[in-house]
Amino acid sequence: MDCIVGKSYPTRLGRLHLLERPDVSRLLVEIPEELALPIGDADMRVQPRMLACLQTWLEEMAKFCQGRAGAQNTSPTFGKLYLTSAYRALGTTAGYGEYADCCGALDSQDDYGHWSGWAIDCPTRTSRESFSPIITIEECRLSAERAGLVRPFAEEWWHFRPCREIIPDEG
């Protein structure tokens, strides 16, 4: 399907117009495999400051894993982040079912959406379970918070972006 800027597409919030957004792809950096792996065919690029947040998130989770291993008198195995989405070019259809975003119309409404390189989708269970001992959801969320990441949409528990203080002011 050809996605057309200005045309409206169905989303879970009703029909929304695909907004024109700048092409930021030249500003993005690749997320190294040592840090995160894709689930599916995710484009593993983000803004450089977002990459720093992801690195800190992984380091904070490793601290919890190390603490759990010490308490259990075992050796830790440090995991990785697993991402279902990072950068998505404007007009990219993503998701399925009630979370389908036809032509990225919903994403284009968010100034810091996937199109901008400031958002990732991370199923935290998969990431937590890559550590041994496994860290808890609370430890994972606290690690994200310490890394400066927030979940801007409560209904999307997998969607993260940096807090406002980390994202540079465009204005």
Helices and strands as residue ranges (DSSP letters): E 8-11, E 14-17, G 25-27, E 29-30, E 36-38, E 45-46, H 48-72, E 81-83, G 97-99, G 102-104, H 105-108, G 114-116, E 120-121, H 124-128, H 137-146, E 149-150, E 159-162
